[in-house]
Structure formats: C-alpha cells, structure tokens
Amino acid sequence: MTDLEAILLDLGGTLTTRDVEDRQVDEAAIVSLLGLFVSKGREISKEVLLGWYWAHYEAINALRERFMIEIPMSTWLGSLTYKLCGREVADQVLAIAEKTMVNARVNSAVPFTETLPVLDQLQSRFRLGIVTNTSSEKVTNGVLRRLGLNRYFECVVTSAEFGVRKPYPGIFLHALREMFLGPEQAIFVGDSIKHDIIGSRSVEMKSCLIGHEATRVPNEMPQPDLVIRSLSQLPEALNAFC
C-alpha cells in the first residue's frame, strides 16, 4: 500500500489552456480600453498603448521570476494606468481595466479534453488541491467556477494571495499545511520543470511532469518521479505508488 493521500496540481497548462494565445487575450483586453483612456483625456494610438503595455509587463515579469515574488495585477496594472492617465483619474481607470483583464483571462480559459474525466477518477482515490502562479486570485477562482472545476478541490493556493511564486518552497509547504499533509503524502503534478518539479522536489514531495517539457529534463536538474505526455495517463501512472 502507498501512503500517497493527495494530488496537488498546477492549473494553467496542466488542467486548462486558452482558446487563443495568452498574448492575444491581453492585447484584446488592453485595446478595448482605448476609448476609456481617450475619455479621460489621454490620446494614444493602439500601437503605442500595446508597446507600453508589453514593455511594462515584461519588466514586471522579470522581477517576479528573479525574486520569486508575486506582484498583484492591481499593482502592475495600476502603475501603467498612472502613467497613462495621471493620478487624479487613475483609480477610476484601474478598476475598469482590472475587471476587463480578469474577465478576458477567465473567459478565454478552456479545460483540456481529458481534464474532467481524469479529475473524476482522481477524486474517488485522492484528496485534490491546486497550487498556481497568478497575479490575480480572481482569475484562478473565476476559471475554476466557470469551468466547473472548483468542486474537485478542497484547497486552492495562489501566488497572488500567498505573495510568493513557485518554485519558492514556502508556497508548497503552505498548501500541505492547509491540507494537514506531510510532503511524503502528496505528489505535485505540473507542466513546468522550473516552477513545478524543482519547487515540489525542494520540499521532498513526489512530482509528476506532464506535457511538452516531459521528454527533456536536463540531467543536472531534479528528476520527476513520473513523466507523462498527457493528463489522461495520470491515473494509471499513479499506480506506481500503490
């Protein structure tokens, strides 16, 4: 028998994807705000707006990855609206801009074909939780509700709420504590070597790498306990611990 009691999973890229590219989702949301900026006295072209947005976003993302901290959407989007609109109207614009961005990311999310059938199988055998990097917990919670996935998970930990990002060990330990588990009792399933495998292995959890990176784990990096190409392979692969 195994002492494996729980499966903790990443969300985006593991259970869900988007019906269009991530970049297109953000661009459509930002471009839809052009009229709002004009109404606040800020004349700006689509091209300039997108250029500013991506330069700003990439700088923020570099900080997030370098220091393993989360910078909330309200912060990084807020600093952009201050630059565009001035402090006197930025708060009004930020509320609309954040809602627009959250809705765009939530509404573009789709589950992989195998996600619900696999979660049905796993739920009958294991306790389930989510640990995901996101700058807005509203996006994660919105995606889970909209796709009917929230009913599967007793614990959802986001970097937006916890303050640090995977692979920082603390976010994995926090999820384990929330579920009253020791690391030996859980396995982490994700599609990122850096965020999911290195992070979970650092706290001595078992790990499973899924998806496009699954055939190229550099030898110098921590090796996952399981490697699968598709989520559909997970229930059978877990028999290795039974």
PAMI-406586 format. One record per residue: x, y, z of N, C-alpha, C in turn; chain; residue in three letters. Coordinates in Angstrom, 1 decimal, always signed. Layout:
N
ATOM  n.east  n.north    n.up  ca.east  ca.north   ca.up  c.east  c.north    c.up  c    r
ATOM       X        Y       Z        X         Y       Z       X        Y       Z  A  ALA
...
***
This chain:
242
ATOM  n.east  n.north    n.up  ca.east  ca.north   ca.up  c.east  c.north    c.up  c    r
ATOM    +0.8     -1.2    +0.0     +0.0      +0.0    +0.0    +0.9     +1.3    +0.0  A  MET
ATOM    +0.3     +2.3    -0.5     +1.0      +3.6    -0.5    +0.5     +4.5    +0.5  A  THR
ATOM    +1.4     +5.4    +1.0     +1.0      +6.5    +1.9    +0.5     +7.7    +1.1  A  ASP
ATOM    +0.4     +7.6    -0.2     +0.0      +8.8    -1.0    -1.4     +9.1    -0.8  A  LEU
ATOM    -1.7    +10.3    -0.3     -3.1     +10.6    +0.0    -3.7    +11.7    -0.9  A  GLU
ATOM    -2.8    +12.6    -1.4     -3.3     +13.8    -2.1    -2.5    +14.0    -3.4  A  ALA
ATOM    -3.2    +14.7    -4.3     -2.6     +15.2    -5.6    -2.8    +16.7    -5.6  A  ILE
ATOM    -1.7    +17.4    -5.7     -1.7     +18.8    -5.8    -1.3    +19.1    -7.3  A  LEU
ATOM    -2.1    +20.0    -7.9     -1.9     +20.3    -9.3    -1.7    +21.7    -9.6  A  LEU
ATOM    -0.9    +22.0   -10.7     -0.9     +23.3   -11.3    -2.2    +23.5   -12.1  A  ASP
ATOM    -2.5    +24.7   -12.5     -3.8     +24.9   -13.2    -3.5    +25.2   -14.7  A  LEU
ATOM    -3.0    +26.4   -15.1     -2.8     +26.7   -16.5    -1.7    +25.8   -17.1  A  GLY
ATOM    -2.0    +25.2   -18.2     -1.0     +24.3   -18.9    -1.1    +22.9   -18.4  A  GLY
ATOM    -1.7    +22.7   -17.3     -1.9     +21.3   -16.7    -3.3    +20.8   -16.8  A  THR
ATOM    -4.2    +21.7   -16.3     -5.7     +21.3   -16.4    -6.4    +22.1   -17.4  A  LEU
ATOM    -5.9    +23.3   -17.7     -6.6     +24.3   -18.6    -5.6    +24.9   -19.6  A  THR
ATOM    -6.1    +25.4   -20.7     -5.4     +26.1   -21.6    -6.3    +27.3   -22.0  A  THR
ATOM    -5.9    +28.0   -23.1     -6.8     +29.1   -23.6    -7.2    +28.8   -25.0  A  ARG
ATOM    -8.3    +29.4   -25.4     -8.8     +29.2   -26.8    -8.1    +30.1   -27.8  A  ASP
ATOM    -7.3    +31.0   -27.3     -6.4     +31.8   -28.1    -5.1    +32.0   -27.4  A  VAL
ATOM    -4.1    +32.5   -28.0     -2.8     +32.7   -27.3    -2.9    +33.7   -26.2  A  GLU
ATOM    -2.2    +33.4   -25.1     -2.2     +34.3   -24.0    -2.0    +35.8   -24.4  A  ASP
ATOM    -1.0    +36.0   -25.2     -0.7     +37.4   -25.7    -1.9    +38.0   -26.3  A  ARG
ATOM    -2.6    +37.3   -27.1     -3.8     +37.8   -27.8    -4.9    +38.2   -26.8  A  GLN
ATOM    -5.0    +37.4   -25.8     -6.0     +37.7   -24.7    -5.8    +39.0   -24.1  A  VAL
ATOM    -4.5    +39.2   -23.7     -4.1     +40.5   -23.0    -4.3    +41.7   -24.0  A  ASP
ATOM    -3.8    +41.5   -25.2     -3.9     +42.6   -26.2    -5.3    +43.0   -26.5  A  GLU
ATOM    -6.2    +42.0   -26.6     -7.6     +42.4   -26.9    -8.2    +43.2   -25.7  A  ALA
ATOM    -7.9    +42.7   -24.5     -8.4     +43.4   -23.3    -7.8    +44.9   -23.2  A  ALA
ATOM    -6.5    +45.1   -23.5     -5.9     +46.4   -23.4    -6.5    +47.3   -24.5  A  ILE
ATOM    -6.6    +46.8   -25.7     -7.1     +47.6   -26.8    -8.5    +48.0   -26.6  A  VAL
ATOM    -9.3    +47.2   -25.9    -10.7     +47.5   -25.6   -10.8    +48.7   -24.7  A  SER
ATOM    -9.7    +49.1   -24.0     -9.7     +50.2   -23.1    -9.3    +51.5   -23.7  A  LEU
ATOM    -9.0    +51.5   -25.0     -8.6     +52.7   -25.7    -9.6    +53.9   -25.5  A  LEU
ATOM   -10.9    +53.5   -25.7    -11.9     +54.6   -25.6   -11.9    +55.1   -24.2  A  GLY
ATOM   -11.7    +54.3   -23.2    -11.7     +54.8   -21.8   -10.5    +55.8   -21.6  A  LEU
ATOM    -9.4    +55.5   -22.1     -8.2     +56.4   -22.0    -8.5    +57.7   -22.7  A  PHE
ATOM    -9.1    +57.7   -23.9     -9.5     +58.9   -24.6   -10.5    +59.7   -23.8  A  VAL
ATOM   -11.5    +59.0   -23.2    -12.5     +59.8   -22.4   -11.9    +60.5   -21.2  A  SER
ATOM   -10.7    +60.0   -20.7    -10.0     +60.6   -19.6    -9.0    +61.6   -20.1  A  LYS
ATOM    -9.0    +62.0   -21.4     -8.1     +63.0   -21.9    -6.8    +62.5   -22.4  A  GLY
ATOM    -6.6    +61.2   -22.5     -5.3     +60.6   -22.9    -5.4    +60.1   -24.4  A  ARG
ATOM    -5.0    +60.9   -25.3     -5.0     +60.4   -26.7    -3.7    +59.6   -26.9  A  GLU
ATOM    -4.0    +58.3   -27.4     -2.9     +57.4   -27.6    -3.3    +56.4   -28.6  A  ILE
ATOM    -2.4    +56.0   -29.5     -2.7     +55.0   -30.5    -2.6    +53.6   -30.0  A  SER
ATOM    -3.2    +52.7   -30.7     -3.2     +51.3   -30.4    -1.8    +50.8   -30.3  A  LYS
ATOM    -1.0    +51.1   -31.3     +0.4     +50.6   -31.3    +1.2    +51.1   -30.1  A  GLU
ATOM    +1.1    +52.4   -29.8     +1.8     +52.9   -28.7    +1.3    +52.3   -27.3  A  VAL
ATOM    +0.0    +52.1   -27.2     -0.5     +51.5   -26.0    +0.0    +50.1   -25.8  A  LEU
ATOM    +0.0    +49.3   -26.9     +0.5     +47.9   -26.8    +2.0    +47.9   -26.5  A  LEU
ATOM    +2.7    +48.8   -27.1     +4.1     +48.9   -26.8    +4.4    +49.1   -25.4  A  GLY
ATOM    +3.7    +50.1   -24.8     +3.9     +50.4   -23.4    +3.5    +49.3   -22.5  A  TRP
ATOM    +2.4    +48.6   -22.9     +1.9     +47.5   -22.0    +2.9    +46.4   -22.0  A  TYR
ATOM    +3.4    +46.0   -23.1     +4.3     +44.8   -23.1    +5.6    +45.1   -22.5  A  TRP
ATOM    +6.1    +46.3   -22.7     +7.4     +46.7   -22.1    +7.2    +46.7   -20.5  A  ALA
ATOM    +6.1    +47.2   -20.1     +5.8     +47.3   -18.7    +5.6    +45.9   -18.1  A  HIS
ATOM    +4.8    +45.1   -18.8     +4.5     +43.7   -18.3    +5.8    +42.8   -18.3  A  TYR
ATOM    +6.6    +42.9   -19.3     +7.9     +42.1   -19.3    +8.8    +42.5   -18.2  A  GLU
ATOM    +8.9    +43.8   -17.9     +9.8     +44.3   -16.8    +9.2    +43.7   -15.5  A  ALA
ATOM    +7.9    +43.8   -15.3     +7.3     +43.2   -14.1    +7.6    +41.7   -14.0  A  ILE
ATOM    +7.4    +41.0   -15.1     +7.5     +39.6   -15.0    +9.0    +39.2   -14.7  A  ASN
ATOM    +9.9    +40.0   -15.2    +11.3     +39.7   -14.9   +11.6    +39.8   -13.4  A  ALA
ATOM   +11.0    +40.7   -12.8    +11.1     +40.9   -11.3   +10.5    +39.7   -10.6  A  LEU
ATOM    +9.3    +39.3   -11.0     +8.6     +38.2   -10.4    +9.4    +36.9   -10.5  A  ARG
ATOM   +10.0    +36.6   -11.6    +10.8     +35.4   -11.8   +12.1    +35.5   -11.1  A  GLU
ATOM   +12.7    +36.6   -11.1    +14.1     +36.8   -10.4   +14.0    +36.6    -8.9  A  ARG
ATOM   +13.0    +37.2    -8.3    +12.9     +37.2    -6.8   +11.8    +36.3    -6.3  A  PHE
ATOM   +11.1    +35.5    -7.2    +10.1     +34.6    -6.8    +9.0    +35.3    -5.9  A  MET
ATOM    +8.7    +36.5    -6.2     +7.6     +37.2    -5.5    +6.5    +37.4    -6.5  A  ILE
ATOM    +5.3    +37.6    -5.9     +4.2     +37.9    -6.8    +3.9    +39.4    -6.7  A  GLU
ATOM    +3.7    +40.0    -7.9     +3.3     +41.4    -8.0    +1.8    +41.4    -8.4  A  ILE
ATOM    +0.9    +41.8    -7.6     -0.5     +41.7    -7.9    -0.9    +42.4    -9.2  A  PRO
ATOM    -1.9    +42.0    -9.8     -2.4     +42.6   -11.0    -2.8    +44.1   -10.7  A  MET
ATOM    -3.4    +44.3    -9.6     -3.8     +45.7    -9.2    -2.6    +46.6    -9.1  A  SER
ATOM    -1.4    +46.1    -8.8     -0.2     +46.9    -8.7    +0.4    +47.1   -10.0  A  THR
ATOM    +0.7    +46.0   -10.8     +1.4     +46.3   -12.1    +0.4    +47.0   -13.1  A  TRP
ATOM    -0.8    +46.7   -13.1     -1.8     +47.4   -14.0    -2.0    +48.8   -13.5  A  LEU
ATOM    -2.0    +49.0   -12.2     -2.2     +50.3   -11.6    -1.0    +51.2   -12.0  A  GLY
ATOM    +0.2    +50.7   -11.9     +1.3     +51.6   -12.3    +1.3    +52.0   -13.7  A  SER
ATOM    +0.7    +51.2   -14.6     +0.5     +51.5   -16.0    -0.5    +52.6   -16.2  A  LEU
ATOM    -1.7    +52.5   -15.5     -2.7     +53.4   -15.6    -2.3    +54.8   -15.1  A  THR
ATOM    -1.5    +54.8   -14.0     -1.0     +56.1   -13.5    -0.1    +56.8   -14.6  A  TYR
ATOM    +0.7    +56.0   -15.3     +1.5     +56.6   -16.3    +0.6    +57.1   -17.5  A  LYS
ATOM    -0.5    +56.4   -17.8     -1.3     +56.8   -18.9    -2.3    +58.0   -18.6  A  LEU
ATOM    -2.8    +58.0   -17.4     -3.9     +58.9   -17.1    -3.6    +59.9   -16.0  A  CYS
ATOM    -2.6    +59.7   -15.3     -2.3     +60.7   -14.2    -3.1    +60.2   -12.9  A  GLY
ATOM    -2.6    +60.6   -11.8     -3.1     +60.1   -10.5    -4.5    +60.5   -10.3  A  ARG
ATOM    -5.0    +61.6   -10.8     -6.3     +62.1   -10.4    -7.4    +61.2   -10.9  A  GLU
ATOM    -7.2    +60.5   -12.0     -8.3     +59.6   -12.5    -7.8    +58.1   -12.6  A  VAL
ATOM    -6.6    +57.9   -12.2     -6.0     +56.5   -12.4    -6.8    +55.5   -11.6  A  ALA
ATOM    -7.3    +55.8   -10.4     -8.0     +54.8    -9.6    -9.3    +54.4   -10.3  A  ASP
ATOM   -10.0    +55.3   -10.9    -11.2     +55.0   -11.7   -10.9    +54.1   -12.9  A  GLN
ATOM    -9.9    +54.4   -13.6     -9.5     +53.7   -14.7    -9.0    +52.3   -14.3  A  VAL
ATOM    -8.3    +52.2   -13.2     -7.7     +50.9   -12.8    -8.8    +49.9   -12.5  A  LEU
ATOM    -9.9    +50.3   -11.8    -11.0     +49.4   -11.5   -11.6    +48.8   -12.8  A  ALA
ATOM   -11.8    +49.6   -13.8    -12.3     +49.1   -15.1   -11.3    +48.2   -15.8  A  ILE
ATOM   -10.0    +48.7   -15.8     -9.0     +47.9   -16.5    -8.8    +46.6   -15.9  A  ALA
ATOM    -8.8    +46.5   -14.6     -8.5     +45.2   -13.9    -9.7    +44.3   -14.1  A  GLU
ATOM   -10.9    +44.8   -14.1    -12.1     +43.9   -14.3   -12.1    +43.4   -15.8  A  LYS
ATOM   -11.7    +44.3   -16.7    -11.6     +43.9   -18.1   -10.5    +42.8   -18.3  A  THR
ATOM    -9.4    +42.9   -17.7     -8.3     +42.0   -17.8    -8.7    +40.6   -17.2  A  MET
ATOM    -9.3    +40.7   -16.0     -9.7     +39.5   -15.3   -10.7    +38.7   -16.2  A  VAL
ATOM   -11.7    +39.4   -16.6    -12.8     +38.8   -17.4   -12.2    +38.2   -18.7  A  ASN
ATOM   -11.3    +38.9   -19.3    -10.7     +38.3   -20.6    -9.9    +37.0   -20.3  A  ALA
ATOM    -9.2    +37.0   -19.2     -8.4     +35.8   -18.9    -9.3    +34.7   -18.4  A  ARG
ATOM   -10.3    +35.0   -17.7    -11.3     +33.9   -17.2   -12.1    +33.4   -18.4  A  VAL
ATOM   -12.6    +34.2   -19.3    -13.5     +33.8   -20.3   -12.7    +33.1   -21.5  A  ASN
ATOM   -11.4    +33.2   -21.5    -10.7     +32.6   -22.6   -10.2    +31.2   -22.2  A  SER
ATOM   -10.3    +30.8   -20.9     -9.8     +29.6   -20.4   -10.7    +28.4   -20.8  A  ALA
ATOM   -10.1    +27.3   -21.2    -10.9     +26.1   -21.5   -10.1    +24.9   -20.9  A  VAL
ATOM   -10.9    +23.9   -20.5    -10.2     +22.7   -20.0    -9.7    +21.8   -21.1  A  PRO
ATOM    -8.6    +21.1   -20.8     -8.2     +20.0   -21.8    -9.3    +19.0   -21.8  A  PHE
ATOM    -9.4    +18.3   -22.9    -10.5     +17.3   -23.1   -10.5    +16.3   -22.0  A  THR
ATOM    -9.4    +15.9   -21.5     -9.3     +14.8   -20.5    -9.4    +15.3   -19.1  A  GLU
ATOM    -9.5    +16.6   -18.9     -9.4     +17.2   -17.5   -10.5    +16.7   -16.6  A  THR
ATOM   -11.8    +16.9   -17.0    -12.9     +16.4   -16.1   -12.9    +14.9   -15.9  A  LEU
ATOM   -12.8    +14.1   -16.9    -12.8     +12.7   -16.7   -11.7    +12.2   -15.7  A  PRO
ATOM   -10.5    +12.8   -15.9     -9.4     +12.4   -15.0    -9.7    +12.9   -13.6  A  VAL
ATOM   -10.2    +14.1   -13.4    -10.4     +14.6   -12.1   -11.5    +13.7   -11.4  A  LEU
ATOM   -12.5    +13.3   -12.2    -13.5     +12.4   -11.6   -12.8    +11.1   -11.1  A  ASP
ATOM   -11.9    +10.5   -11.8    -11.2      +9.3   -11.4   -10.3     +9.6   -10.2  A  GLN
ATOM    -9.6    +10.7   -10.2     -8.7     +11.0    -9.1    -9.4    +11.3    -7.8  A  LEU
ATOM   -10.6    +12.0    -7.9    -11.3     +12.4    -6.7   -11.8    +11.2    -5.9  A  GLN
ATOM   -12.0    +10.1    -6.6    -12.5      +8.9    -6.0   -11.4     +8.2    -5.2  A  SER
ATOM   -10.1     +8.6    -5.4     -9.0      +7.9    -4.8    -8.2     +8.8    -3.9  A  ARG
ATOM    -8.2    +10.1    -4.2     -7.3     +11.0    -3.5    -8.0    +12.3    -3.2  A  PHE
ATOM    -7.4    +13.1    -2.2     -7.7     +14.4    -2.0    -7.0    +15.3    -3.0  A  ARG
ATOM    -7.6    +16.4    -3.4     -7.1     +17.2    -4.5    -6.9    +18.7    -4.1  A  LEU
ATOM    -5.9    +19.3    -4.6     -5.6     +20.7    -4.4    -5.0    +21.4    -5.5  A  GLY
ATOM    -5.0    +22.7    -5.6     -4.4     +23.5    -6.6    -3.3    +24.4    -6.0  A  ILE
ATOM    -2.1    +24.5    -6.7     -1.1     +25.5    -6.3    -0.7    +26.1    -7.6  A  VAL
ATOM    -1.0    +27.4    -7.8     -0.8     +28.0    -9.1    -0.2    +29.5    -9.0  A  THR
ATOM    +0.6    +29.8   -10.0     +1.2     +31.2   -10.1    +0.2    +32.0   -10.8  A  ASN
ATOM    -0.2    +33.1   -10.3     -1.1     +34.1   -10.9    -1.0    +35.4   -10.2  A  THR
ATOM    -1.1    +36.5   -11.0     -1.1     +37.8   -10.3    -2.5    +38.2    -9.8  A  SER
ATOM    -3.5    +37.4   -10.0     -4.8     +37.7    -9.5    -5.6    +36.5    -9.2  A  SER
ATOM    -5.9    +36.3    -7.9     -6.7     +35.2    -7.4    -8.1    +35.2    -8.1  A  GLU
ATOM    -8.5    +36.4    -8.5     -9.8     +36.5    -9.2    -9.8    +35.7   -10.5  A  LYS
ATOM    -8.7    +35.7   -11.1     -8.6     +34.9   -12.4    -8.7    +33.4   -12.1  A  VAL
ATOM    -7.9    +32.9   -11.1     -7.9     +31.5   -10.8    -9.3    +31.1   -10.3  A  THR
ATOM    -9.9    +31.8    -9.4    -11.2     +31.4    -8.8   -12.3    +31.5    -9.9  A  ASN
ATOM   -12.2    +32.5   -10.8    -13.1     +32.7   -11.9   -13.1    +31.5   -12.9  A  GLY
ATOM   -11.8    +31.1   -13.2    -11.7     +30.0   -14.1   -12.2    +28.7   -13.5  A  VAL
ATOM   -11.9    +28.4   -12.3    -12.4     +27.2   -11.6   -13.9    +27.2   -11.6  A  LEU
ATOM   -14.5    +28.3   -11.2    -16.0     +28.4   -11.2   -16.6    +28.2   -12.5  A  ARG
ATOM   -16.1    +29.0   -13.5    -16.7     +29.0   -14.8   -16.6    +27.6   -15.5  A  ARG
ATOM   -15.5    +26.9   -15.3    -15.4     +25.6   -15.9   -15.9    +24.4   -15.1  A  LEU
ATOM   -16.4    +24.8   -13.9    -17.0     +23.7   -13.0   -15.9    +22.9   -12.4  A  GLY
ATOM   -14.7    +23.4   -12.2    -13.6     +22.6   -11.6   -13.5    +22.8   -10.1  A  LEU
ATOM   -14.1    +23.9    -9.6    -13.9     +24.2    -8.2   -14.4    +23.1    -7.2  A  ASN
ATOM   -15.4    +22.3    -7.7    -16.0     +21.2    -6.9   -15.0    +20.1    -6.6  A  ARG
ATOM   -13.9    +20.0    -7.3    -12.9     +18.9    -7.1   -11.9    +19.2    -6.0  A  TYR
ATOM   -11.7    +20.5    -5.7    -10.5     +20.9    -4.9   -10.9    +21.4    -3.5  A  PHE
ATOM   -10.3    +20.8    -2.5    -10.5     +21.3    -1.1    -9.6    +22.4    -0.8  A  GLU
ATOM    -8.5    +22.6    -1.6     -7.6     +23.7    -1.3    -7.1    +24.3    -2.6  A  CYS
ATOM    -7.1    +25.6    -2.6     -6.6     +26.4    -3.8    -5.7    +27.4    -3.2  A  VAL
ATOM    -4.4    +27.3    -3.6     -3.4     +28.3    -3.1    -2.9    +29.0    -4.4  A  VAL
ATOM    -3.0    +30.3    -4.3     -2.4     +31.1    -5.5    -1.3    +32.0    -5.0  A  THR
ATOM    -0.4    +32.3    -5.9     +0.8     +33.2    -5.5    +0.3    +34.6    -5.2  A  SER
ATOM    -0.9    +35.0    -5.9     -1.4     +36.3    -5.6    -1.8    +36.5    -4.2  A  ALA
ATOM    -2.3    +35.5    -3.6     -2.7     +35.5    -2.1    -1.6    +35.2    -1.2  A  GLU
ATOM    -0.7    +34.3    -1.6     +0.4     +33.9    -0.7    +1.6    +34.9    -0.8  A  PHE
ATOM    +1.7    +35.6    -1.9     +2.8     +36.6    -2.0    +4.1    +36.2    -2.7  A  GLY
ATOM    +4.3    +34.9    -2.8     +5.5     +34.4    -3.5    +5.0    +33.4    -4.5  A  VAL
ATOM    +5.9    +33.1    -5.5     +5.6     +32.3    -6.6    +6.4    +30.9    -6.6  A  ARG
ATOM    +5.7    +29.9    -7.1     +6.5     +28.7    -7.4    +7.7    +29.1    -8.3  A  LYS
ATOM    +8.9    +28.6    -8.0     +9.2     +27.4    -7.2    +9.6    +27.6    -5.8  A  PRO
ATOM    +9.3    +28.8    -5.2     +9.6     +29.1    -3.8    +9.0    +28.0    -2.9  A  TYR
ATOM    +9.8    +27.3    -2.1     +9.3     +26.2    -1.3    +8.1    +26.5    -0.4  A  PRO
ATOM    +8.1    +27.7    +0.1     +7.0     +28.1    +1.0    +5.6    +27.9    +0.5  A  GLY
ATOM    +5.4    +28.1    -0.8     +4.0     +28.0    -1.3    +3.6    +26.6    -1.3  A  ILE
ATOM    +4.5    +25.7    -1.5     +4.1     +24.2    -1.5    +3.9    +23.8    +0.0  A  PHE
ATOM    +4.8    +24.3    +0.9     +4.6     +23.9    +2.3    +3.3    +24.5    +2.8  A  LEU
ATOM    +2.9    +25.7    +2.4     +1.6     +26.3    +2.8    +0.5    +25.4    +2.4  A  HIS
ATOM    +0.5    +24.9    +1.1     -0.6     +24.1    +0.6    -0.7    +22.8    +1.4  A  ALA
ATOM    +0.5    +22.2    +1.7     +0.5     +21.0    +2.5    -0.1    +21.2    +3.9  A  LEU
ATOM    +0.3    +22.3    +4.5     -0.2     +22.6    +5.8    -1.7    +22.9    +5.8  A  ARG
ATOM    -2.2    +23.5    +4.8     -3.7     +23.8    +4.7    -4.5    +22.5    +4.6  A  GLU
ATOM    -3.8    +21.4    +4.0     -4.5     +20.1    +3.9    -4.0    +19.1    +4.9  A  MET
ATOM    -3.3    +19.6    +5.9     -2.8     +18.7    +7.0    -2.1    +17.5    +6.5  A  PHE
ATOM    -1.1    +17.7    +5.6     -0.4     +16.7    +5.0    +1.1    +16.8    +5.2  A  LEU
ATOM    +1.8    +15.8    +5.2     +3.3     +15.8    +5.2    +3.7    +15.7    +3.7  A  GLY
ATOM    +4.9    +16.1    +3.3     +5.3     +16.1    +1.9    +5.3    +14.7    +1.3  A  PRO
ATOM    +5.6    +13.7    +2.2     +5.6     +12.3    +1.7    +4.2    +11.8    +1.3  A  GLU
ATOM    +3.2    +12.5    +1.7     +1.8     +12.0    +1.5    +1.2    +12.6    +0.2  A  GLN
ATOM    +1.9    +13.5    -0.5     +1.4     +14.1    -1.7    +2.3    +14.1    -2.9  A  ALA
ATOM    +1.7    +14.2    -4.1     +2.5     +14.3    -5.3    +2.1    +15.6    -6.0  A  ILE
ATOM    +3.0    +16.3    -6.6     +2.7     +17.5    -7.3    +2.7    +17.2    -8.8  A  PHE
ATOM    +1.7    +17.7    -9.6     +1.6     +17.5   -11.0    +1.6    +18.8   -11.7  A  VAL
ATOM    +2.5    +19.0   -12.6     +2.6     +20.3   -13.3    +3.4    +20.2   -14.6  A  GLY
ATOM    +3.3    +21.2   -15.4     +3.9     +21.2   -16.8    +5.2    +22.0   -16.8  A  ASP
ATOM    +5.7    +22.5   -15.7     +6.9     +23.3   -15.7    +8.0    +22.7   -14.9  A  SER
ATOM    +9.1    +22.5   -15.5    +10.3     +21.9   -14.8   +10.7    +22.9   -13.7  A  ILE
ATOM   +10.8    +24.2   -14.0    +11.3     +25.2   -13.1   +10.3    +25.4   -11.9  A  LYS
ATOM    +9.1    +25.7   -12.3     +8.1     +26.0   -11.2    +7.5    +24.9   -10.5  A  HIS
ATOM    +7.2    +23.8   -11.2     +6.5     +22.7   -10.5    +7.4    +21.5   -10.0  A  ASP
ATOM    +8.4    +21.1   -10.8     +9.2     +20.0   -10.4   +10.3    +20.4    -9.4  A  ILE
ATOM   +11.1    +21.4    -9.8    +12.1     +21.9    -8.8   +11.4    +22.4    -7.5  A  ILE
ATOM   +10.3    +23.1    -7.6     +9.7     +23.6    -6.4    +9.2    +22.5    -5.5  A  GLY
ATOM    +8.5    +21.5    -6.1     +7.9     +20.5    -5.2    +9.0    +19.5    -4.7  A  SER
ATOM   +10.0    +19.3    -5.5    +11.1     +18.4    -5.0   +11.9    +19.1    -3.9  A  ARG
ATOM   +11.9    +20.4    -3.9    +12.7     +21.1    -2.9   +12.1    +20.9    -1.5  A  SER
ATOM   +10.8    +20.5    -1.4    +10.2     +20.2    -0.1    +9.9    +18.7    +0.1  A  VAL
ATOM   +10.6    +17.9    -0.8    +10.6     +16.5    -0.7    +9.2    +15.9    -1.0  A  GLU
ATOM    +8.4    +16.6    -1.8     +7.2     +16.0    -2.4    +7.6    +15.1    -3.6  A  MET
ATOM    +6.7    +14.1    -3.8     +6.8     +13.4    -5.1    +6.4    +14.4    -6.2  A  LYS
ATOM    +6.8    +14.1    -7.5     +6.5     +15.0    -8.5    +6.2    +14.3    -9.8  A  SER
ATOM    +5.4    +14.9   -10.6     +5.0     +14.4   -11.9    +5.0    +15.5   -13.0  A  CYS
ATOM    +5.8    +15.3   -14.0     +5.9     +16.3   -15.1    +5.0    +15.8   -16.2  A  LEU
ATOM    +4.2    +16.8   -16.7     +3.3     +16.5   -17.7    +3.4    +17.4   -18.9  A  ILE
ATOM    +3.2    +17.0   -20.1     +3.1     +17.8   -21.3    +4.4    +18.0   -22.1  A  GLY
ATOM    +4.5    +19.2   -22.7     +5.5     +19.4   -23.7    +7.0    +19.3   -23.3  A  HIS
ATOM    +7.2    +19.6   -22.0     +8.6     +19.5   -21.5    +9.0    +18.1   -21.0  A  GLU
ATOM    +8.0    +17.2   -21.1     +8.2     +15.9   -20.4    +9.3    +15.0   -21.0  A  ALA
ATOM    +9.8    +15.3   -22.1    +10.9     +14.4   -22.6   +12.3    +15.1   -22.6  A  THR
ATOM   +12.4    +16.3   -21.9    +13.7     +16.9   -21.9   +14.0    +17.6   -20.6  A  ARG
ATOM   +14.1    +16.7   -19.6    +14.5     +17.2   -18.3   +16.1    +17.1   -18.2  A  VAL
ATOM   +16.7    +18.3   -18.1    +18.2     +18.2   -18.1   +18.7    +17.4   -16.9  A  PRO
ATOM   +19.8    +16.7   -17.2    +20.3     +15.7   -16.1   +20.7    +16.4   -14.9  A  ASN
ATOM   +21.1    +17.7   -15.0    +21.6     +18.4   -13.8   +20.4    +18.9   -12.9  A  GLU
ATOM   +19.2    +18.8   -13.4    +18.0     +19.2   -12.6   +17.4    +18.1   -11.9  A  MET
ATOM   +16.6    +18.4   -10.8    +15.9     +17.3   -10.1   +15.0    +16.6   -11.1  A  PRO
ATOM   +15.0    +15.3   -11.0    +14.2     +14.5   -11.9   +12.8    +14.2   -11.3  A  GLN
ATOM   +11.8    +14.3   -12.0    +10.5     +14.0   -11.5   +10.3    +12.5   -11.3  A  PRO
ATOM    +9.4    +12.1   -10.4     +9.2     +10.7   -10.1    +8.4    +10.0   -11.2  A  ASP
ATOM    +7.5    +10.8   -11.9     +6.8     +10.4   -13.0    +6.9    +11.3   -14.2  A  LEU
ATOM    +6.9    +10.8   -15.4     +6.9     +11.7   -16.6    +5.8    +11.1   -17.5  A  VAL
ATOM    +4.8    +12.0   -17.8     +3.7     +11.6   -18.7    +3.5    +12.6   -19.8  A  ILE
ATOM    +3.0    +12.2   -20.9     +2.7     +13.1   -22.0    +1.4    +13.8   -21.9  A  ARG
ATOM    +0.4    +13.2   -21.3     -1.0     +13.7   -21.3    -1.6    +13.4   -19.9  A  SER
ATOM    -2.4    +14.3   -19.5     -3.1     +14.1   -18.2    -3.9    +12.8   -18.2  A  LEU
ATOM    -4.3    +12.3   -19.3     -5.1     +11.1   -19.3    -4.3     +9.9   -18.8  A  SER
ATOM    -3.0    +10.0   -18.8     -2.1      +8.9   -18.3    -1.9     +9.0   -16.8  A  GLN
ATOM    -2.3    +10.0   -16.2     -2.0     +10.2   -14.8    -2.6     +9.1   -13.9  A  LEU
ATOM    -3.9     +8.8   -13.9     -4.5      +7.8   -13.0    -3.7     +6.5   -13.0  A  PRO
ATOM    -3.4     +6.0   -14.2     -2.7      +4.7   -14.3    -1.2     +4.9   -13.8  A  GLU
ATOM    -0.6     +6.0   -14.1     +0.8      +6.2   -13.7    +0.9     +6.2   -12.2  A  ALA
ATOM    -0.1     +6.7   -11.5     -0.1      +6.8   -10.0    -0.1     +5.4    -9.4  A  LEU
ATOM    -0.4     +4.4   -10.2     -0.4      +3.0    -9.6    +1.0     +2.6    -9.2  A  ASN
ATOM    +2.0     +3.4    -9.7     +3.4      +3.1    -9.3    +3.6     +3.3    -7.8  A  ALA
ATOM    +2.7     +4.0    -7.2     +2.8      +4.3    -5.7    +1.8     +3.5    -4.9  A  PHE
ATOM    +1.2     +2.5    -5.6     +0.2      +1.7    -4.9    +0.7     +0.2    -4.7  A  CYS
***
